[in-house]
């Protein structure tokens, strides 16, 4: 059973677009309010969008979230090392 079962295509696309808008707002404001949980949620949504045969533009993630395999614990180590 999919976590998105019962949700309309339109709703799935809107949830994905909402995350995209938040990422863009962060970039414009120079903040980091969108984090790894949002990235993971967007990745799940994108896979569902593809599974349903829908189309959308992938989110352009900021550098600190570009690698979705990176865990939050790794972030502090990367910042210290840089």
C-alpha positions, -999 to +999 in steps of 0.1 A: +000+000+000+015+033-011+016+063+013+001+083-016-028+059-023-061+077-025-045+111-032-053+127-066-026+134-092-033+171-087-027+169-050+006+150-054+018+176-079+008+205-057+027+190-027+058+187-049+054+222-061+049+235-026+083+221-016+099+236-048+084+270-038+099+267-003+133+258-017+132+288-040+121+311-012+150+299+009+174+306-020+161+341-025+161+349+012+195+333+018+181+310+045+182+273+052+147+265+064+141+236+041+161+206+052+167+169+047+132+158+057+117+180+029+143+166+005+133+131+013+096+139+010+102+155-023+121+125-035+092+102-025+067+125-043+089+126-074+090+088-076+052+087-072+048+113-099+070+092-122+052+060-112+018+077-122+032+088-155+029+125-147+054+152-156+071+178-136+104+196-135+128+183-109+136+206-080+170+224-082+184+217-047+208+241-030+243+227-025+237+217+012+209+194+001+222+184-033+232+149-021+200+133-007+221+104+007+239+128+031+227+125+067+223+155+090+251+142+112+274+144+082+265+181+076+283+194+106+314+174+098+314+187+062+310+223+075+338+219+100+360+203+073+354+231+048 
